[in-house]
């Protein structure tokens, strides 16, 4: 067992814990004053502060009052803040926020009672012992104090003048030991009584999971928007450079597409980074996001400006009319189409015949639900199913994983890979239960 050296008795940590104890004694005073009024009235209307037994009775009555008020939810965060600042207890061992369950409230009440009860005793000792100890230390040297009786009343043993300084020093040492012991007791009890309960850990884990899910969504947004923009702008610039001297009209169209792509991407990037910078990823839903209904035509136009022919088949309904889609399905469908176009731009070595087929409607049957089906196909342009100079592609990549995650959030799926000598991406997004 470790001893209490000078550093443990008078070091910075010991002093802070001493202040913490005195703070508990100060917090007990309103309860004590209320209790002493009741004790005095019960004793026949006397002043409860006039005798030690009544003082002790008032102290005993005050503690249940402390315990009752300790069940309030805000007691725990206030106590945790004080313990972290003054008791040298690691923060991860203490709970965050108000107590959520009655079990946590009961533990917080026990801590509140322990802190205030022990703090009151140590505060009283702090007020009484130092003056008595100093008096004993200077007693042999101050003539005005020699009238103090030499009989101290401790077992009828008389104190000689040359012994009283030692008694004074012993009193101070005993006070320091008591304070150090009480401070260590509270520091050990704090994680037990103020530590997180199973409900606290579950709530914290759910909060972390929700925060991680939102941050993953923001990461997908950045990857999809910036990745597609870089692929599109690169190919637009390459296509414009190749026909710079022969087709000025196409060059102007490509430069306009580059300007529009970068402006839109910078706006999306600024919105997402603003949410991350503000430290409030939960506001991710407030970030502007393109939708299939409003932005598909622009996406296709920018892709065509890079020299990539895009053939679009939309069924059913008028071409481009997706205003009836739920908002979340429209957003996720746009990003999936964008990722498909990004893959065609990134992996191709020249113009790609990209076919996009959008279709609403689920399988037939009495229990069928509507869905949104997206099929994007790169038909082969060579007998072996590859364009000249193109390396075989795989199904890996963060973008395709992100598209699959987007579909999974709606209960759908994404398939991507070689198909009949070419490349196909197929996504099915259920529309039932997605809301607006």
N, C-alpha and C positions, 0 to 999 in steps of 0.2 A: 504493500500500500504506500502510495507516495506521501511524503511529508509536506508540510507547509513551510517553505522557505520564505525569506523576505520578499522575493518577487511575487510569490503566490498570495502573500498577505497584503502587500502594499503596491503591487504593480498596477499598470493601467487597467488590465482586465478585472482585477479585484476591486479597484475603485469604481469602475462602471457598474459592476454587480452590486456594490454598496449603494450607489445612487438608485439602482433599480429597486432595491429593497426599501429604501426611504420613500421612493415614489409609491410603492405599495402601501406603506404606512400612511402616507398623505391621502391616498384614495380611500382608506378605511375610515378616516375621520368623520365624514358625514354619517356613515352607518353607526359609528360609535356614539356620536352625539345624539342621534335619534334613539339609540338603545338606552343610553344613560338617562334620558328623560323618562322612558317607560319604566326602567328599573327604579328610579327615584320615586316615581308615583306609586309603584307597587310596594316600596319600602316605607310608605307612610308620608310621602311628600318631602323626603329629605333630598339633599344634594348628593347624587351618586358619586360625585368626584371627591367626596369628603373622606372616604375610607377605601382601603385597598380591596376588601371583599366586594364592595359594590362596584368598584372599577373593573375587577375581574369578571363580575357578573355581567356588566355592560358589554365587555369584550366578548363574552360567550354568547350573548344575545345578538350581537352585531354579525357574527359569522353566518348564521342562517340567512339573514337578510342579504349578505353578500352572495351567498350561494343562489338565492332566488333570482337576483338580478344578473347573475352570470350566465343564465340560459339564453339571454338575448343574443341574436346572431352577430351583432357588431362587436361583441366582447372579444371574440377570437381574433379578428384581424387587428384590433387595437393591441391585444396582448402579444400577438406574433411580431408586430412592428417593434414593440419595446424589447422583446427578447432578442430579436436580430441585432438591434442597435447596441444593447448593453450586456448581453449574457454570452456572447461569443459562441452561439449555436449556429451551425451551418444552415443556410436558408432552405436547402433542399429537404431537410428533415422536418420542416414545419409546413403546415397547410396554408393554402392560399384562399382568401375570400371568407365570407361568413360561413358559419356552420350550417350544413344543409339538412342534417338528420338530428333526431333527438339524442342519439348516442353521442354525436359530436358535440352537441350543446351541453350534455352532461359532463363530458370531459373538459370542455372549456370552463364550465362552472366550477369544477374541481380545481382547475388551475387558478382561476380567479380567486377562489377562497384561500388556496394555499399561498398565493402571492401576497394578498392583502393581509392574511393572518400572520404569516411569518414576518412580513415587512413591518407590521405594526409593532411586534415585539422587538425587532432589531432597531426600529426607529426610536422606541422608548429607551433602549439601552444606549443608543448613540447620544441621546439627549442627557442621560443621567450619568453614565460612566465617566466620560472625559472630565467633567468638572470635579467629580469625586476623586478621580485618579490624580489630577493636577494638584488638588488640595493636599492629598497624602504625600505627593512628591515634594512639595515646597514646605510642608509642615515644620520640619526641623530648622528651616532657614528664615522663616518669617515670624517675627516676634508677635505680631498681631494675631496669629493663628494658634498661639500656644495655649490659649484659653479653651480650645476645643478639647473635650474630654478624651483622655487617652484610652478609655474603655470603649472599644468599637462594638461590643455586644456579640462578637462571633464566638460563641461557646464560652463566654466569660473570660477570654484571653485578652490581656492588656497588651497594647501595641506600644513598644518603646519608640521614641522619636527617630532613632536611627534605622528602624525597621519599616516605617511608613513609606519611604520612597520605593522600597522594593515591592510593597503591597500595591502602590499606585502603578508601577510598571507592570506588575502582574495583572492588574485590572485591564489596562490597555491591551496587553497581549491577549487576554481572554476575550475581550471584545473583538479584536481582529480575527482571532480564531473562529469565534461564533459567526462573524460576518462571512468569512471565507467558506465555512462549512455550509451556511445557509445559501450562499450564492451558488456553490457547487451542487447543492440539493436541487435548487430551482433549475439549474442548467441541465441536470439529468432528467428532471421531471418534465421539462418543456417538450421534448420530442414525443414523449409518451402521451401527454395530455393535449398538446397542440399540434401533434403530427397529423398527416392526412389519414382519413379513414378509407375503407374500401370504396365507399360511395364517392369520396373526393378523388381517389385515384381513377375511378371509372369515368367521372365527369371530366377530369383533366385529359385522360386518354381520348375521349370523344372529342374534346375541344381541339387537341392536337391533330387528330385525324381529319376533322373538318377543315382546319387551317391548312393542312398538307394537301387536301383535295383541292382547295381553292387555289393554292400556289401551283399545283400541278396543272390546273386549268389555265392559269396565267402563262405558265411556261409553254403549254401547247399553243396558246394564242400567239405568243412571240415567235415560236418556231414556225408555225404555219404562215403567218403574215410576212415575217421577215425572210424566211426561206423562199417562199414563192416569189416575193418581190425581187430578191437577188437573182434567182434563176431567170425570171422574166426580163428584168432589166439587162442582164448579161446578153441574153439572146437577142433582145431588141437592138442593143448596141452593135452586136456582131452583124446582124442582118443589115442594119443601116450602113455600117462601114463597107460591106461588100458591094452595095449598090449606090454608094455615095455619088459616083460620077454618072450613073446611068438612069437612076430613078429618084429624082429629087422629091417627088410626091410621096413615095414610100418612106424616104428619110424623114420628111416632116411629120408623117404619121407616126413613125417609130419614136421620134423625139417627143412628140406630144404624149404618147403612151408612157414613155419613161418618166416624164414630168408628173403625169397623173398617178402612176404607180408609186413613185417615191413620196409624193405629197400624202397620199392615202396611208401609206405604210408609216410614215413619220407621225401622222396623227394617231394611229393605233398604238404605235410604240410609246408615244408620250403619255397616252391614257393609261396603259398598263404600268409603265414605270412610275407614273404618279401615284397609283394605288400602292405599289410596293414601297415607294419612298415615304408615303404617309403612314406606313405600318398598319394599314387596315385592309388586308386582302379580302375581308368579308364583303367589301363594297365592290367586288369584282363584277357583280351583275349590273352595276351602274356604268361599267365601261362600255362605250359604243362598240358594237360588233356588226359586221356586214351580215346580210341575210340573203337567202336564195331569192326571195321575192323582190328585193330592191337592188341587189348588186350583181346578180348573175350575168346580165347583159354586159356590164362593164368589165367583169372578169374575163368573159369570152373575147371581148373586143381587145383587151390588152394582150391576151394570149395570141390572138391572130396578128397583132402588130409586131410580134416577134418572128413572124414568118411561119407560124404553126397553123395549118388549116384545121379548123374545128367544125365538125358536122354535128348538129344538135337535133335530136328527136325528142319531143316532149309529148307525153300522152298520159291522161286525156286533157281536154280543155284547151283554151287558147294558148298559144305559145307564149311562155314567159309569165303567165298569170298564176302566181303562187301565193297571192295575198291571203288566201284562206288557210294557209298552213299555220299550225301553232308556232309561236315565236321561237321557242327553243329548238324545235325541229328544223325550222328555216335557217337558224344560225348554224347548227351543227351540219346540216346538209351542205351549206355553202362552203364550210371549211373542208368537208370531205371532197367536194368537187375541186376545190382549190388544191388540195394535196394531190389529187389525181393528176391535175394539170402540171403541178410542180414536178412530179415524177416523170412525166412525159418530156418536159423541158430539160430536166437535169440529166436524164439517162440517154436522151437522143443525141445523135450526131448531125442531125439535119431536120427538115420538116417532118412532122409526125401527123399521120391521119388519125386524129383522135375523135372517137365517136362517144357522145354523151347521150344517154337515154334515161329520162326521168319518167317515172310512172307511179301514180297513186292508185291504191287499191290493194286489199289483201286477198288471200285465197278465198275461193268460194266456199259457201257453207253457212249454216245458220249461226255458228259461233265465230265467224270470221271477223277480223278487225282490220280497219284500213291501215295501210302502211305506205311509206315512201321508199321506192326502189331506185337506186342509182347504179347504172352500169356504164362503165367507161372502158372502151376497148381500143387498143392500138393494133390495128390489123397489120400483118406482116407485109413487107415490101420486097422480100427476097425469098427464094425457094426454101432456105433453111429457117425461115421465120424471123430473121434479123435484118435490120438495115445495114448497109455497108459501113464498116468501121465501128459498129456498136458491139460492146461487150455484153455477154449474157447477164441478165439481171436476176437478182434474188428477191425474196420477199421481205428482207430485213430493212431496217431503217427506222429512225425515230418518228418520222412523219406517218408512216403506215401504222405504227403502234399507236400513235396519237389518234389517228382516224378510227382505229378499232376501239379505243377507249371512249371516244365521243359517241360511237354507236352503242356501246355497252351501257352508257349512262341512260339511254332511252330504251334499253331492253332489246337492242338490235344487234347486228353483226356486220363485219366487213371481211370480205375475202379478196385477196390480191395475189396475183402470180401468173405464170405462163398459162396460156389457154389457147388450144388449137393453133399452135405455132406463133401466137402473138402474146399480148399482155392484156389482162383484164382486171379491173377493180369493180367489185360488186358490193353494194351496201344496202341493207334493208333496215329502215327506221320505222318502228311501230308508231302510229299517231294516237292510238288510244291512251288516254290518261296523261298525255304530255301537257295539257292545259294550253294557255295562250302565252 
